[in-house]
Amino acid sequence: MSGRVPTGVLLAAEEGLEVNVLGLSLGIDLIRPALKLPGIGRVGMPAPIKGREEGT
């Protein structure tokens, strides 16, 4: 075993910033402020529902 840990980093407008370590994703959504936590999911502002208008 070489001691390397599989990791990855993703930076995109839609997903925000995500870090992947051993298959677990931890991230920050910058468009709709939220944290993305492994095993819990997204914590923060809710995602918009398609087909619904604002203010109704």
Secondary structure, DSSP 8 states (H G I E B T S, - for coil): ------EEEEEETTTEEEEEETTEEEEEETTTTEEEETTTEEEES----TT--TT-
